[in-house]
Amino acid sequence: MNLRARIVIAVACLCAAAPAMAMPQAIAAVLVAAGVSTTVAIVVGYVVTIAAVGLYARHQKRKAERAARDAHNASLRDRHLMVRAATEGRDLVLGRVRKSGPLIFFATTGPDKERFVAVIALASHEIDAVEQIYFNDEPVELDPDGWVRSEPYVKWRKVAGSAVGSMVNNVGSISLPHNPIPGSINAWWGSDENSAVIPTSVSGNIITFTRNEYPPLTGPVYVNYQYWYGESKARVRSNLGYHWNVTDPRLQDLFPGQWTDAHRLRGIAHLIVELIYDTDAFPTSLPNISATVRGAKVSDPRNGNFAWSDNPALLMRHYAYDELGANLAPGTVSDAHVIAAANVCDQVVTYNVGGNLSSRKVYTAGTVARSGTRPIDVLGELAEAMAGKVAFVGNSLIMRAGAYTAPALSLTDNDFSDASEVRIQPRRPRDQLVNAVTGVFADEGNKFSVVDFPRVSFASYAQEDGRVLPVEVEFGAITFVGQAQHVARVMLRDARQALTITASFKLRAYPAQLFDVVSITNARYGWNAKPFEVLGRRWTLDGLIELTLKETDAAVYAFDPNVDAINAAPNTNLPKPWVVADVGPISVQSGTDQLVRQSDGTVLTRVRVSWPALTDQAVLTSGQIEVQYQKAGPVLTAWTTATVPGDSTEAMLGGLDDGVLYLFRARARNNLASGDWSLQVMHRVVGKTAPPSDVPWALIAGNRLTWGPIDDIDLAGYRWRYVSGASKNWAAGQPMHQGLLTETSWLMSTRPVGQNTLMVKAVDTTGNESENPAYVITDLGDPATLNVLISWPQAPSFSGTKLGGTVTGGVFEADSTTLFWEGDSGLHWGVNAANYWSVTSYASLSYECYFTTPAEGTLLVEHEIEGTDVRMEYLRQSQTAFWEGSDETFWSLNADAFWPSGPGWQPWPGNLVLLGSEPIGIRVTTAASTTRGRIVTLTPHLDVPDIAERLDDISISAAGTRLPVTKAYRVIKNIQLTIQSDGGNGVGVRIVDKQVSPGPLVQVLDSSNTPVSGVLDAYIQGY
């Protein structure tokens, strides 16, 4: 069933060979309506006598028209293809489309003719932009010079590089000649066993070394890394077709004498393509190359601007006037209609496409008009994109966009001609009914590929018709799936408004124009201000105005934001044999688990290199995995290769030196090609020298130490050390016993005094210690707050938020919940053994306080709290903006929280590191119980970081000199002065004051404590 054959309601006075003549009493109109595909016209006009023609002539005419329509419709699918032909039509590109074009030049060059060069014409006019290049329907990325940077047209490979930097006291950096691949950087200091792996950070090609271990290291740092190297095999440059184009110098260089100064391609937008022969990049043939382009710039009668647009109404106007389009005379197009339609198209709506919201103009269009196409087909296609209509009225082209307009005229019974006969077509014949629309369009969200849009149907229509009656359409200028479904809905609704009347009216109907909406009131037919759209208008022989009207309604154009997304089927191409999957990430292990004992009893060190299982069948069935390794060094040498079958997930490597750093990498191979190398991994080989496992835990009870055992085979015992303070510095620790302990429990005869860290490591038979100690810290006191910038003491007033308690004598205490009197049925006297007074119980206690820290530092809380199930929590609210938008008031409603919502209350971690000023809340709670909750002390302190500096060779006058401090101190706590032997009499120093600005005043003293001049060094510490 073809909708295109169903909607013709009258015969037009149109002739393909000559334009319609302007007649004051007749309107010749060709009308493309919503619900009509590109070549479907509702023809309305002055009926005249046409000479009869033979059936054969009529058949030939219909055949030619069908051929023209088919050619135009085929352009939707063919516009992506490069064309090689002797002659080709010229293209006018409107809106945004993806297209290719004819090869207007192609040739090969180079010593082996390895370079193919082609020029592809995109449009026969200047275009606004080339937005995206496609190779075989896949978008490719171009660098600024046009070289393709997308695989397989660029061969990207990981290349190993090395460099030597330097480090002084654990700090240094190096600038690499390439940007390293993240995760591929390995750095170390020293050589072989006497080496240390150096932590790195990277920014671009700058590698920074930062080591936080003792002792500090100085010297060269060796760096191994990998970087990407890509060689492009394709280049695409675009030219927008300017009228002032000059010849392309690159083409002249490639084809001297063949491409001359006369080859300027003015007014022809085109691509210049260079392809370099490579079997991996082009394994089968040359790719089909196309581009997403913004087409012609158009004039907007609303403001006089001349710019690119995808507004269907503006595109219709441009096509009507352009010499590549209809080439109509100036003034032919009704700008009033264009402005009204353009305003409708620019209305912004929000689509919900499968759950994804998209705000955009309600109607846009993109199409290609090729020379030789009937103008009415192109105009109809653009009108269809805006669910609208287009017609020639006399010598004027008018249009209307798909939106309901209020009636411009009201006609009643009195306006009908007395002799008028109202001809009514109440509904469509059954063979013309439609209740479902399917079809295709060029989807911008699917690389402008021609795809089916989801079927649009109304269940009520199908129920009314008794079955589903679908029609298939082709939207040649629609590029958005939501718009395609909206236009299809308009088509269905408009087709249901089938009531059409033809009647003669008095001159009151004279103002009614084509596409106007008029309201009809007629008692005989029961119409009360019923809206109709004018589809035809003519003068009758007796001086009346005959109107052809079709019912309409605002619901026809109702916008439904919910549309279905396209369910694009995945590609089902067979695997490409030249594409081999990468191996990785690889993992390298050595140590006890990898050792192997040989028949003579010696132990052989091995390294296990493992990787995730591959899924590439070509590798699994007949391929291989190559594993390479070499010693890490300032200069990379030849790699040693080991090969295992393609279905392996590990390789065991032997013959490597213990304690030495190696680089490892792997790749897969099939019978035709190799994959890329994995990210290289640096690993220090450990075998016989592998340390024992770490002790899992340690505890102290009184003087007895207990720790968790390890199950290593090679274990000699355990070693304990201690260090003063809360440090885990094993190297600085003092032995706690002689020899090794072989049990996992030990009673200390003496215990270190004060705060100490006790550490334990496992030791093997060769003296190797485990890497990390287990530890306990003894005699812990309150956290030291040396640099208290500010405190927020809550006692004795406790002015924060209090629940369940009362402040008594400067202590916040839980309220008692015990009742003296029992319930009404209770006895005043209890049993003989019962207490007269009830057991005391207390309510749950809660206290909250809020404050804002003024600077960075560490927040500590000094507290003395009693009770059951004591909990301390904090609220950190700086993650949410404190201020609302600029149009919001500072104070919110009474019920709203003053602070913005944050992550909620969190358990207090003991201290809180703050990076700057932010609001903080502290909450303390105790549970209801027989133990009274009490908060005696609750004082948050802000401990700010130390500030220190060293001043050398400071000359001090006899009157004293203020030290030239360079740091911004709040308080100076400590000054250490060292007098230099400068030949003077100074033997001592005096600190007169510790002013932070302009600096502390110090003096040099002689043996009699008299101030003299001198030179000293100073170390200043404060916060």
C-alpha positions, 0 to 999 in steps of 0.5 A: 500500500503506497501512501504516495498514491492515496492523497491526491484529492484533485487534479492540478493545472500544472505543466512540467514544461512551463510554469503556472500562469498567474490568474486572479481567479485561480490558484495553481498549487502544488502542496506537500503536506505533513504525512506525505513523503518527498514525492507525494503531493496534494494537488489542488487547483483550478480544474481545466480541460486537458487534451486526452492522451493515449494510455501509452503516453500516460504510462511513459510519463508515469514511468519517467516520474517514478524514475526521477523519484527513485533517483532522488530517493537513492541519493540518501543511500548513495551520498556516502560513496565515492564515485568514479565516472566520466560525468557527474551532477553537481551537488548543493549541500544544505544543512548538516550531512555526511557525504562523499562525491566524485573523484575529480582527480586521482593518480599515483606517485613515488619511486614505487608508485606507493602514494595514491592521491585523489581529489573528492568533490563534496559540493559545487559551492562554498560550504561552511565547514568539514566537521569529521572524516570517515574511512569506511563508515568509521570516524578517524582523527586527524592531526593539524596537518591532516594526517590520520591518527586512528588505527589501522591507518596509523601504526602505533607501537610501544617503543622502549627508551632510556635516559639518565637523570640525577638526584641530590638528597633523594630529590631530582628530575629529568626531561625525557625526549618523549612523553612516556606511556603511563605505567611504563616508567621505571627508575633506579639508583645504583647498580645490580644488587646495590641499587634502589628503586626510585619512586617517580611522578610524571607531568608530560615528559618531566619525570620527578624523583622523590624518595622518602627513605633513609639514608638520602641518595645522591647520584645518577638515576637510570630511567627506562620507559616506553612511548608511543610512536605512530607512522600515519599512512593516510592524510586528508585535507579539506578545502571549503571551495572559496571563490578565491582559491589558488592551486594547491602547492602540495599537489603541484609538488607531487604532480609537476606539470600535471597539476598546474596553476590553472587547477584552482577548483574555485567554488568546489568544496573538496577533499585532498586525500593521500594514501601510502601503500601498507598491507596492514592499513589497507589489507583489501582495497582503498577505503571509501572516504566521506565527511560530515559537512556543514553545507551552504550558508543561507540568508535569513530574512528575519535579520539579514544574516548570511550564515550556515543554518539547518533550519528547513524553512531557510534551506527551502528559501535558499534552494528556491533562489540558488542557481543549483536549485530551483533558480527562481526569480528574486521575490518569488518566495514569500518571506512572510511565510518563510519567517513564520515557518523559520520561527516554528522550526527554531523552537527548542524542545526536549526529547527523551530518546530512550531515557536520554534527554536531548534539547534541540530545535524542533525541526532541522534538516540536512540534505543533498540536492543534485542537479537534475532532481525535480525542484518539487522533490527537494522542496517537498523533502525539506517541507517534510522535515518540518512536518509542513507544506509547500506550494506555488500560489500564482507566481509565489512560493509559500510554505508552512511549518508543522505547528497548529495556528489559530483560525484566521477567519470564522465562517458561519451558515450566513457565509455559505452561498445560498445555492451552494452544494457542500461536497463532503468526503467524510473519511478515507477509503479503506484501502487508503487507511494507515495506522502505522509508519515505518521508514528510514532516515540518515541518523546523525547519532549513527554516523549519518547511516541510513537506518530504520526509525522505530515504528510509530503507531497508535493502538487505538487507530489499529483497533478502529481499523481492525488490523495494523495498516503500515506504510513505509516512508523515507525521510531524506532530510531528517537526521534525528530519530526523535524528529523522525518519530515526531513527523511520523506521528503528525502524519498519522494524526493528520491522516485521521483528520480526513473530513474534507469539504468543498463549498462556495462562500460569499465574499466574506471568505475572500481573506482566506488564503492557502494553508490558513485555518478557518473555523466553520459553524454550520448547524446542518452538519453540527459544526460549531467553530470547527477548525479547517485548513484551506487546501484550495481556493478559486473563483467560481463562474458566478463570482463566489469563492470556492474553498477546499477545506480539510479538518485539522486540530491542535492535537495533530501537531502535539509534541510528545517528548518520549521517543524510542531509541534506535536499537542498532545491531552490532557488526558481525564482521569476522575477525581481522587476521592482521589485528592481534590482541595485546598481551597484558597486563603482565605480572612478574614474580620471583622468590621462594615459590618459584625456586626449583631444587635440581637433582644435585641439590642446588637451588635454581632461581626462576622468574614467573611472567604471567598474563590474563588468558587471551581469547583470540582464537588465531593465537590460541590454536596456532599462535605463540606468546613471546616473552622478552627480558633484559637487564635494566640499564642506562642503555638498552641492549638486545632483548632475550626472547622466550616463546611459549604456546599461544594458549599459555598464561605464564612463562618460567624463565631461568638463568637470571641473576639474583638481586638484579633489576630486569625489564620484562615485556610480552606480545602475541603472534598468529601465523600472519602478524604480531601484536604490540608489546605489553607495558614493560615491567621492571622487577628485581629478581629474588631467589635465594636472597628473597626475604622471609614473609612479614610477621603478621601482627604483634601484641604486648601485655605487661612485659610479654610480647606475642606475635604471629608466626610465619610458615616459611620453610627457610626460617631461623627465628625472630629479631626485636628492636625498639626506637624511641617515639612513634617511629617505625625506623627499623634501621635506627632501632636498638636490639632488645635481645641477643641472638634470635628468638625461636618462639612466638612469645617472649617475656622482656626482662626490662622494658624501655621507658617512655613512649617507644615503638617495639618492632619484630622481623623474621630472619632466614638461615642466610640472615635475610630479614623480612621487609616490613616489621610488625610493631606495637607502640608503648606508653602512648599519651595524649597527642602532642599539640605543639603549634596550637593556633586556635582552640574551641573549649566547650567547657564550662559553658557548653554552648552547643546543642545539648540533648538529654543533659544539663550543665552543672558546675561546668560539666555537662551531665546526663539527666536522671530517668529514675522515677520516685513514684511508680505507676498507679498500680505500684506498691509504695513499699517493695518486698522485704529485700528490695531497696527503698530507693530505685536504682538510678538510671540516666538518659542518653546524652548528646552534645554538638558543637560547630566551628570554622577552622581558619587555616590548614593544619591538624584538628585534635580533640582534647577530651575527658568523657565518662559514660557507656558506649561513648562515641565521638563523631565529626561532620565535615561539610566543606564538600558542598558549596556553602553559598547558594546561587547568586539569586538565593538568600543567605538565610533559608527557611526555618526548617532548612539546615544552615550548613549545606548537606555533606557526607554525614556524621563520621566516626572521629579518627583521632585527628583530622587533616585540614587543607584550609578553612572549612566548617567542622562539627563535633558530636559526642554521645553516650548511651542511656544506662546506669552509668551517668554520661559526663563531658568534663572537657571537650576542646578541639585544637588546631595544630598548624604545621611547623615553619622553619628556615636556616640562615647562614653567615649573618653579620651581627652588629655590636648593637644587635641585628634582627635576623632577616627571616623569609617565612611568614611566621605567626609565632617563633618558638625556637631559635638556634644560633651558632657563632662562627670563628671569624677572628673576633671576640664573640664567644656567645649569643643572646636572643633579645626577642622573638618578634616575627616582624621584622625578625628576632633581635640577637646579639653576639657576646664576648667572654664578659657578656658584652655585645660585640660584632660577629658572624653566626648561623641561625636555625629558626622554627615556629608556626 
